[in-house]
Amino acid sequence: MALQSIQLVYVRNVVSRTVGGTFQELSFAVRVQNVGFGKRVSIHWSGEDRRWRILPAEYRGSAGDGDELWTAEIAIPLTTDSAIPGNIEFAACLEHGGRRDWDSRFGQNYRADADSGVIVLAPVAVQVAGFDPALPAGTVALPVEVAVRQELEPEAVTIHWTTDGWVTQQAAHAYFRHNHWDLSVGSNARNPNRYGWSIWAARLPIQHAARVEYAVECRTRRGTFWDNRGGRNYAARRGALRVLTLNLHTYQEEDQARKFAQIARAIRERQADVVCFQEVGEHWNDGAGDWESNAARIVNAHLPEPYHLHADWSHVGFERYREGIAVLSRHPFAYVDAGYVSDSQDVFDIHSRKIAMAQVVVPYVGLVNVFSVHLSWPSDGFYPQFERLRRWAEEKHAPEVAATLLCGDFNVAAGSDAYRAIVDAGEYEDQFLKIAAPATFQRVFRDRQGDALALLENDRRIDFLWLRAGGRLRAVHAEELFTPERYGRVSDHPGYLVEFEPR
């Protein structure tokens, strides 16, 4: 996107009538320039009541050419006490680095009438509408809706798809029906609509495949047009694994209630599957602890559906708390463990370091070993502690284990001598760096020519998600969460989220 940093792709505005009631469903897709992490994307919109609202958008994947696709959705019910919005007015906003960029139709805002169906706002001939990178559990036939510019006089729309990385491929013909919206959601929307867009629909019989990839070919009287997501194709998968690591800073912030609620909100909105916490505090209580005040337990209690929780503690922190580590998981544990990796096991020694380990059963992936890690500084025991951790992880990495992750506060700076020792061993790779700075990752972990680590001089991270090489997971997305531009500061650590998919 050479001309602007944010661009609306399409809007979907339909009034659905089902046995569950009547709803106005609004969906927005936005193409965003990858200006870095810590950005916020939102839709500002109003209905016929002229009251402006802000709808946060979520990252959906790469859109090609270094851009990203973000979407936002909301369904507003019609009740005896409230009306649906009707015709809407809207604009898209990108916030990053203290500035705001807009796509607001040059200040005039965009408009979409109630029950107008899909309106494509990008300068394209054909556009997949409603793309979701997650395959819901139990889905055996994937619906695909394609919007086509009617003035091109479309003749045929074909979905080319594969479940095995194009070793084999199949073709599904999409169908045009004037009553598409009535058949799909009980809507009175026209097809094509008065904005000149028609919807063609197909269902891909993917059965129980873990991943499907597809591209759209549209043959018209004006030529053949494609939507292949900027050359990357559309890909939906089961078994995505989102892992968050965050040092909680042991009750040192002023407003703990807000802090815990904000962390839970991020876990919920970013759909984190596994969370590794360090500096998990609870009241000392003469060494007996106080589970009700355990920070990981409190965050977990804020979640709509509490996660599986494994926690342990290492030493007294800030002279009044039991300080430890924890693993939260949306998926069940097959096995949990915890143990000291430090020379000292004295609870009154801050360099007594215990690690929590959980073996998580991830659907469509298998067993994933996750270690929540908090190690000492290089001068205070990092090297022997990491070596014990490495040996422990190696012992637990059996053939049936799909991947091993070491996540947490390692108290060594990216690019430092201690970081170099992990890189030189060649066993684990820095997953946040792999996504955030792929060229630097290539230089550091693949080429290893010259002093590549000098490229990390200004990195400043001490929290990492290390993935054991050769596993059956690969990183596809990463972000820094708890920054002033995103979810706000909740600790003296920013927290990192990395999303993985099966190889």
C-alpha positions as CSV (number, residue, x, y, z in Angstrom):
1,M,0.0,0.0,0.0
2,A,2.2,2.8,-1.3
3,L,-0.2,5.8,-0.9
4,Q,-1.7,5.3,2.6
5,S,-1.1,3.3,5.7
6,I,-4.8,2.2,6.2
7,Q,-7.4,1.4,3.6
8,L,-10.9,-0.1,4.0
9,V,-11.4,-3.2,1.9
10,Y,-15.1,-3.9,2.3
11,V,-18.1,-3.5,4.5
12,R,-20.9,-6.1,5.1
13,N,-24.2,-4.7,6.3
14,V,-27.1,-7.2,6.5
15,V,-30.2,-7.6,8.7
16,S,-30.5,-11.2,9.5
17,R,-33.8,-12.8,10.6
18,T,-33.4,-16.2,12.3
19,V,-35.1,-18.2,15.0
20,G,-32.8,-16.4,17.5
21,G,-34.1,-13.0,16.6
22,T,-33.4,-10.1,14.2
23,F,-29.9,-8.7,14.1
24,Q,-28.1,-6.1,12.1
25,E,-24.7,-7.6,11.3
26,L,-21.8,-5.3,10.5
27,S,-18.4,-6.5,9.3
28,F,-15.4,-4.4,8.2
29,A,-12.2,-5.5,6.6
30,V,-9.2,-3.2,6.6
31,R,-5.8,-3.4,4.9
32,V,-3.1,-1.9,7.1
33,Q,0.5,-1.1,6.5
34,N,2.9,-3.1,8.7
35,V,4.3,0.0,10.5
36,G,5.4,-2.1,13.4
37,F,4.0,-3.6,16.6
38,G,2.0,-1.8,19.2
39,K,-0.5,-0.4,16.7
40,R,-4.3,-0.2,17.2
41,V,-6.8,-0.5,14.4
42,S,-10.5,0.4,14.8
43,I,-13.7,1.3,13.0
44,H,-15.4,4.5,14.0
45,W,-19.1,4.3,13.0
46,S,-22.5,5.7,13.6
47,G,-26.1,4.6,12.8
48,E,-29.1,6.7,12.1
49,D,-29.1,7.8,15.8
50,R,-25.9,9.8,14.9
51,R,-24.1,8.4,17.9
52,W,-20.5,7.6,17.1
53,R,-19.0,4.3,18.4
54,I,-15.6,2.7,18.2
55,L,-15.2,-1.0,17.2
56,P,-11.8,-2.5,17.7
57,A,-10.4,-4.6,14.8
58,E,-8.4,-7.8,15.0
59,Y,-5.4,-9.0,13.0
60,R,-6.3,-11.7,10.5
61,G,-3.1,-12.3,8.6
62,S,-0.8,-10.9,5.9
63,A,-2.3,-9.2,2.9
64,G,0.8,-9.3,0.8
65,D,3.3,-6.6,-0.1
66,G,4.1,-6.2,3.6
67,D,0.5,-5.2,4.5
68,E,-1.9,-6.9,7.0
69,L,-5.6,-7.7,7.0
70,W,-7.6,-6.7,10.0
71,T,-11.3,-7.2,10.5
72,A,-14.0,-6.0,12.9
73,E,-17.5,-7.4,13.5
74,I,-20.6,-6.7,15.6
75,A,-24.2,-7.9,15.7
76,I,-26.8,-5.6,17.1
77,P,-30.1,-7.2,18.1
78,L,-33.5,-5.7,17.5
79,T,-35.4,-5.6,20.8
80,T,-38.5,-4.0,22.2
81,D,-36.3,-1.4,23.9
82,S,-33.8,-0.7,21.1
83,A,-33.7,-0.3,17.4
84,I,-31.0,-1.5,15.0
85,P,-28.6,1.1,13.6
86,G,-30.0,1.1,10.1
87,N,-27.9,3.0,7.5
88,I,-24.4,3.6,8.8
89,E,-21.5,6.0,8.3
90,F,-18.0,4.9,9.1
91,A,-14.2,5.4,8.8
92,A,-11.1,3.4,9.7
93,C,-8.4,4.5,12.1
94,L,-4.8,3.3,12.6
95,E,-3.1,4.5,15.8
96,H,0.7,4.0,16.1
97,G,3.6,5.9,17.7
98,G,1.4,8.7,19.0
99,R,-0.2,9.5,15.6
100,R,-3.5,8.6,13.9
101,D,-4.0,7.8,10.3
102,W,-7.4,7.6,8.7
103,D,-9.3,6.2,5.8
104,S,-12.3,8.4,6.0
105,R,-13.0,9.0,2.2
106,F,-11.0,12.2,2.5
107,G,-13.1,13.4,5.5
108,Q,-16.5,12.6,3.9
109,N,-16.8,9.1,5.6
110,Y,-18.1,6.0,3.9
111,R,-21.8,4.9,4.0
112,A,-23.6,1.7,3.7
113,D,-27.4,1.2,3.8
114,A,-29.0,-1.3,6.0
115,D,-29.4,-4.7,4.2
116,S,-27.0,-3.6,1.4
117,G,-25.0,-6.8,1.5
118,V,-21.2,-6.5,0.7
119,I,-19.7,-3.3,-0.6
120,V,-16.1,-3.6,-1.7
121,L,-14.2,-0.3,-1.2
122,A,-10.8,-1.3,-2.5
123,P,-9.9,-0.9,-6.2
124,V,-10.3,-4.6,-7.0
125,A,-12.4,-6.7,-9.3
126,V,-13.0,-9.6,-7.0
127,Q,-12.7,-10.0,-3.2
128,V,-13.1,-12.8,-0.7
129,A,-15.5,-11.6,2.0
130,G,-15.6,-12.9,5.5
131,F,-12.2,-14.6,5.6
132,D,-11.4,-16.2,9.0
133,P,-7.9,-17.9,9.5
134,A,-9.3,-20.2,12.1
135,L,-11.2,-23.3,11.2
136,P,-13.9,-24.0,13.8
137,A,-13.9,-27.4,15.4
138,G,-16.2,-29.8,13.6
139,T,-16.1,-27.9,10.3
140,V,-16.1,-30.4,7.4
141,A,-17.2,-28.0,4.7
142,L,-15.8,-24.5,4.5
143,P,-18.1,-21.8,3.2
144,V,-16.5,-19.1,0.9
145,E,-18.2,-15.9,-0.2
146,V,-16.8,-13.9,-3.1
147,A,-17.8,-10.4,-4.1
148,V,-17.5,-9.6,-7.8
149,R,-17.8,-6.3,-9.6
150,Q,-21.0,-6.8,-11.6
151,E,-20.0,-4.4,-14.4
152,L,-17.4,-6.9,-15.5
153,E,-20.2,-9.3,-16.4
154,P,-18.9,-12.3,-14.4
155,E,-19.4,-15.7,-16.0
156,A,-17.8,-18.2,-13.6
157,V,-16.1,-18.1,-10.2
158,T,-13.8,-21.0,-9.2
159,I,-12.1,-21.7,-5.9
160,H,-8.8,-23.5,-6.3
161,W,-7.9,-25.2,-3.0
162,T,-5.6,-27.7,-1.4
163,T,-5.2,-29.4,2.0
164,D,-1.7,-30.7,1.5
165,G,0.3,-27.6,0.4
166,W,-0.6,-27.9,-3.3
167,V,0.8,-31.4,-3.7
168,T,-2.7,-32.1,-4.9
169,Q,-5.3,-29.5,-5.7
170,Q,-9.1,-29.3,-6.3
171,A,-11.5,-26.9,-7.8
172,A,-14.9,-25.9,-6.4
173,H,-17.4,-23.9,-8.5
174,A,-19.1,-21.0,-6.8
175,Y,-22.7,-20.3,-7.5
176,F,-24.6,-17.0,-8.1
177,R,-28.1,-16.8,-6.7
178,H,-30.3,-13.7,-6.6
179,N,-31.7,-14.9,-3.2
180,H,-28.3,-15.6,-1.7
181,W,-28.9,-13.4,1.4
182,D,-32.3,-14.8,2.1
183,L,-31.0,-18.4,1.9
184,S,-27.9,-17.7,4.1
185,V,-29.2,-15.4,6.8
186,G,-32.8,-14.6,6.1
187,S,-32.0,-11.1,4.8
188,N,-33.8,-9.0,2.2
189,A,-30.5,-7.8,0.8
190,R,-30.4,-7.8,-3.0
191,N,-27.8,-9.8,-5.1
192,P,-26.3,-8.0,-6.9
193,N,-26.8,-4.9,-4.7
194,R,-27.3,-1.3,-5.9
195,Y,-23.6,-0.6,-5.4
196,G,-22.7,-3.0,-8.2
197,W,-21.4,-6.0,-6.3
198,S,-22.7,-9.6,-6.6
199,I,-22.0,-12.5,-4.2
200,W,-20.9,-15.9,-5.4
201,A,-20.8,-18.7,-2.8
202,A,-19.1,-22.1,-2.6
203,R,-18.5,-24.8,0.0
204,L,-15.1,-26.6,0.2
205,P,-15.4,-30.2,1.3
206,I,-12.3,-30.1,3.5
207,Q,-13.5,-33.0,5.8
208,H,-11.2,-33.1,8.8
209,A,-8.1,-31.5,7.2
210,A,-6.0,-29.4,9.6
211,R,-5.3,-26.7,7.0
212,V,-6.9,-25.5,3.8
213,E,-5.4,-23.0,1.3
214,Y,-7.2,-21.4,-1.5
215,A,-7.3,-18.7,-4.2
216,V,-10.2,-17.4,-6.3
217,E,-10.4,-17.2,-10.1
218,C,-13.1,-15.1,-11.7
219,R,-13.8,-15.4,-15.4
220,T,-15.7,-12.5,-16.9
221,R,-16.4,-11.0,-20.3
222,R,-13.7,-8.4,-19.6
223,G,-11.0,-11.0,-18.8
224,T,-9.9,-13.2,-15.9
225,F,-9.3,-11.8,-12.4
226,W,-7.9,-13.3,-9.3
227,D,-8.0,-12.8,-5.5
228,N,-5.1,-14.7,-4.1
229,R,-4.4,-12.5,-1.1
230,G,-1.6,-10.6,-2.7
231,G,0.2,-13.8,-3.9
232,R,0.0,-15.5,-0.5
233,N,-3.3,-17.3,-0.9
234,Y,-6.0,-17.6,1.8
235,A,-5.2,-20.1,4.5
236,A,-7.4,-21.3,7.3
237,R,-6.3,-23.8,9.9
238,R,-7.1,-25.7,13.0
239,G,-4.6,-26.1,15.7
240,A,-3.3,-22.5,15.8
241,L,-1.5,-22.0,19.1
242,R,-1.1,-18.5,20.6
243,V,1.4,-18.2,23.4
244,L,1.8,-15.2,25.7
245,T,4.6,-14.6,28.1
246,L,4.5,-11.8,30.8
247,N,6.4,-11.0,33.9
248,L,3.7,-9.8,36.4
249,H,6.1,-7.8,38.6
250,T,4.8,-9.1,41.9
251,Y,2.2,-6.7,43.0
252,Q,4.3,-3.6,42.4
253,E,1.8,-1.5,40.3
254,E,-0.6,0.8,42.1
255,D,-3.9,-0.3,40.7
256,Q,-3.8,-4.1,40.8
257,A,-7.5,-4.6,40.1
258,R,-7.2,-2.7,36.9
259,K,-4.0,-4.5,36.0
260,F,-5.4,-8.0,36.4
261,A,-8.6,-7.0,34.5
262,Q,-6.5,-5.6,31.6
263,I,-4.3,-8.7,31.4
264,A,-7.4,-10.9,31.3
265,R,-8.9,-8.6,28.6
266,A,-5.8,-9.0,26.5
267,I,-5.9,-12.8,26.9
268,R,-9.5,-12.9,25.9
269,E,-9.3,-10.5,22.9
270,R,-6.0,-11.8,21.6
271,Q,-7.3,-15.4,22.1
272,A,-4.1,-16.6,23.8
273,D,-4.2,-20.3,24.3
274,V,-1.2,-20.7,26.7
275,V,0.0,-18.0,29.1
276,C,3.4,-18.1,30.9
277,F,3.6,-15.8,33.9
278,Q,6.7,-14.9,36.0
279,E,6.9,-13.0,39.2
280,V,3.5,-14.3,40.2
281,G,2.9,-12.9,43.6
282,E,0.8,-14.0,46.6
283,H,0.9,-12.9,50.2
284,W,3.7,-14.4,52.2
285,N,1.6,-15.4,55.2
286,D,4.6,-16.7,57.2
287,G,5.6,-18.8,54.2
288,A,2.3,-20.6,53.9
289,G,1.1,-18.5,51.0
290,D,-2.4,-17.3,50.3
291,W,-4.0,-18.8,47.2
292,E,-6.8,-16.2,47.1
293,S,-4.2,-13.5,46.5
294,N,-2.2,-15.5,43.8
295,A,-2.0,-13.2,40.8
296,A,-2.3,-15.9,38.2
297,R,-5.4,-17.3,40.0
298,I,-7.0,-13.8,40.0
299,V,-6.3,-13.2,36.3
300,N,-7.7,-16.6,35.5
301,A,-10.9,-15.8,37.5
302,H,-11.4,-12.8,35.2
303,L,-11.6,-14.9,32.1
304,P,-15.1,-15.9,30.9
305,E,-14.1,-19.5,31.0
306,P,-11.2,-20.1,33.4
307,Y,-8.1,-21.9,32.0
308,H,-6.3,-24.9,33.3
309,L,-3.7,-23.5,35.8
310,H,-0.4,-24.8,37.0
311,A,1.6,-22.6,39.5
312,D,4.5,-22.9,41.9
313,W,6.8,-20.5,43.7
314,S,10.5,-20.0,44.2
315,H,11.4,-17.5,46.8
316,V,10.2,-14.5,48.8
317,G,9.9,-11.4,46.7
318,F,9.9,-7.8,47.7
319,E,10.1,-9.0,51.4
320,R,6.4,-9.8,51.6
321,Y,5.3,-12.1,48.8
322,R,5.7,-15.6,47.7
323,E,7.0,-15.1,44.2
324,G,6.7,-17.8,41.5
325,I,5.7,-18.9,38.0
326,A,2.6,-20.2,36.4
327,V,1.2,-21.7,33.2
328,L,-2.4,-21.1,32.1
329,S,-3.8,-23.1,29.2
330,R,-7.1,-23.1,27.3
331,H,-6.3,-26.7,26.5
332,P,-6.0,-29.5,29.0
333,F,-2.7,-30.6,30.6
334,A,-1.3,-34.1,30.0
335,Y,1.4,-33.6,32.6
336,V,2.8,-30.8,34.8
337,D,6.0,-30.4,36.8
338,A,8.1,-27.8,38.6
339,G,11.6,-27.7,39.9
340,Y,14.6,-25.6,40.8
341,V,17.2,-25.0,38.2
342,S,19.4,-22.8,40.4
343,D,22.2,-23.9,42.7
344,S,20.4,-22.4,45.6
345,Q,17.0,-23.6,46.8
346,D,16.8,-21.2,49.7
347,V,13.5,-19.4,49.6
348,F,15.1,-16.3,51.1
349,D,17.6,-16.1,48.2
350,I,16.3,-14.1,45.2
351,H,18.4,-16.3,42.9
352,S,16.6,-19.4,43.9
353,R,14.9,-20.0,40.6
354,K,12.1,-22.6,40.0
355,I,10.5,-23.3,36.6
356,A,7.0,-24.5,35.9
357,M,6.5,-27.0,33.1
358,A,3.2,-28.1,31.5
359,Q,2.6,-30.6,28.7
360,V,-0.4,-29.2,26.8
361,V,-2.7,-31.2,24.6
362,V,-3.3,-28.9,21.6
363,P,-6.0,-30.0,19.1
364,Y,-4.6,-30.9,15.6
365,V,-1.1,-30.4,16.9
366,G,-0.5,-32.9,19.7
367,L,1.6,-32.6,22.8
368,V,3.4,-29.3,23.3
369,N,5.9,-28.9,26.2
370,V,5.8,-25.4,27.7
371,F,8.2,-24.1,30.3
372,S,7.5,-20.9,32.1
373,V,11.0,-19.5,32.9
374,H,12.5,-16.9,35.2
375,L,16.3,-17.1,35.3
376,S,19.0,-15.0,37.0
377,W,21.3,-12.4,35.4
378,P,24.4,-13.7,33.7
379,S,26.6,-12.7,36.7
380,D,24.2,-14.4,39.2
381,G,23.7,-17.9,37.7
382,F,22.1,-17.7,34.3
383,Y,24.5,-20.1,32.6
384,P,24.2,-23.1,34.9
385,Q,20.4,-22.4,35.3
386,F,19.9,-22.4,31.5
387,E,21.9,-25.5,31.1
388,R,19.8,-27.4,33.7
389,L,16.7,-26.1,31.9
390,R,18.0,-27.2,28.5
391,R,18.7,-30.7,29.8
392,W,15.3,-30.9,31.5
393,A,13.6,-29.9,28.3
394,E,15.6,-32.4,26.3
395,E,14.6,-35.2,28.6
396,K,11.0,-34.3,28.2
397,H,11.1,-33.9,24.4
398,A,10.0,-37.4,23.5
399,P,9.1,-38.5,19.9
400,E,5.4,-37.9,20.5
401,V,6.0,-34.2,21.5
402,A,5.2,-31.9,18.6
403,A,7.2,-28.9,20.0
404,T,9.0,-27.5,23.0
405,L,8.8,-23.9,24.1
406,L,10.9,-22.0,26.6
407,C,9.0,-18.8,27.5
408,G,9.6,-16.1,30.0
409,D,12.1,-13.7,31.6
410,F,15.6,-14.9,30.9
411,N,17.3,-11.7,32.3
412,V,19.7,-11.6,29.4
413,A,19.5,-8.9,26.7
414,A,18.9,-9.8,23.0
415,G,22.3,-9.7,21.4
416,S,24.3,-10.2,24.6
417,D,27.0,-12.8,25.2
418,A,24.4,-15.0,27.0
419,Y,22.0,-14.6,24.1
420,R,24.9,-15.6,21.8
421,A,25.4,-18.8,23.8
422,I,21.8,-19.9,23.1
423,V,22.2,-19.0,19.4
424,D,25.5,-20.8,19.0
425,A,24.1,-24.0,20.5
426,G,21.7,-24.1,17.6
427,E,19.0,-25.8,19.6
428,Y,16.5,-23.0,20.2
429,E,15.4,-20.0,18.1
430,D,13.9,-16.6,19.1
431,Q,10.3,-16.7,17.7
432,F,9.4,-13.0,18.3
433,L,12.5,-11.9,16.3
434,K,11.6,-14.4,13.6
435,I,8.4,-12.6,12.9
436,A,9.2,-9.0,13.9
437,A,12.5,-8.8,12.1
438,P,12.8,-11.7,9.6
439,A,15.9,-10.3,7.9
440,T,17.7,-9.9,11.2
441,F,16.6,-13.4,12.2
442,Q,18.0,-14.8,9.0
443,R,21.4,-13.1,9.7
444,V,21.5,-14.2,13.3
445,F,20.2,-17.7,13.2
446,R,20.8,-18.9,9.6
447,D,23.7,-17.0,7.9
448,R,25.8,-16.4,11.1
449,Q,28.3,-14.3,9.2
450,G,30.3,-11.6,10.9
451,D,28.9,-10.0,14.1
452,A,25.2,-10.4,13.2
453,L,24.3,-9.9,16.8
454,A,25.3,-6.3,16.5
455,L,21.9,-5.9,14.7
456,L,20.2,-6.4,18.1
457,E,22.1,-3.6,19.8
458,N,18.8,-1.6,20.3
459,D,16.5,-4.5,20.8
460,R,16.4,-4.4,24.6
461,R,14.2,-7.5,25.1
462,I,15.0,-9.8,28.0
463,D,11.7,-11.8,27.6
464,F,11.7,-14.5,24.9
465,L,9.7,-17.4,23.4
466,W,12.3,-19.9,22.3
467,L,11.2,-22.8,20.1
468,R,13.2,-25.9,19.9
469,A,14.4,-26.4,16.3
470,G,12.9,-29.3,14.2
471,G,9.5,-29.3,15.9
472,R,6.1,-29.4,14.2
473,L,5.2,-25.8,14.9
474,R,6.1,-22.6,13.0
475,A,5.5,-19.0,14.1
476,V,3.2,-16.9,11.8
477,H,2.5,-13.8,13.9
478,A,3.9,-11.9,16.9
479,E,3.1,-8.7,18.8
480,E,4.1,-6.8,21.9
481,L,1.0,-6.4,24.0
482,F,1.3,-4.2,27.0
483,T,2.4,-0.9,25.7
484,P,0.8,2.5,26.0
485,E,-0.5,2.2,22.5
486,R,-2.1,-1.2,23.0
487,Y,-3.4,-2.6,26.4
488,G,-1.4,-0.1,28.5
489,R,1.5,-0.8,30.9
490,V,0.7,-3.6,33.5
491,S,4.3,-4.4,34.6
492,D,7.8,-3.4,34.0
493,H,7.8,-5.9,31.2
494,P,5.7,-5.5,28.0
495,G,4.6,-9.1,27.4
496,Y,5.0,-10.9,24.0
497,L,2.4,-12.9,22.1
498,V,3.5,-15.3,19.3
499,E,1.0,-17.3,17.2
500,F,2.0,-20.7,15.8
501,E,0.5,-23.1,13.3
502,P,1.3,-26.8,12.5
503,R,4.0,-27.2,9.9
